Amino acid sequence: MKVRFITYVNCPCGHRGSIVESIYDDGQSHWYLATLRGLSHTGHYDGANSLFAENTPACTACGLSLTPENVDSSEFMSRQAHDHAEIK
């Protein structure tokens, strides 16, 4: 089964990009891939959020490093709810 999560990130300059996570697991093989759309890998982040720490997103328009604080709040809340449900 392939699952895709899209996390939309809004830069204060008005640019919007996303982090796309693709997860595949069919019981015999599994893989995970995170890619940036409309963002670059030139940011700096050393916090606890592994998605941002591994991908280090930055705005392609102004170069600002983006953090979990730049995630669309409704997107962030739905992702947190999903992650919490999987832990149970």
Buried (B, 14 or more C-beta within 10 A) or exposed (E): EEEEBEBBBBBEEEBBBBBEBBBEEEEEEEEEEBEBEBBBEEBEBEEEEEBBEEBBBBBBBEEBBBBBEBBBEEBBEEBEEEEEEEEE
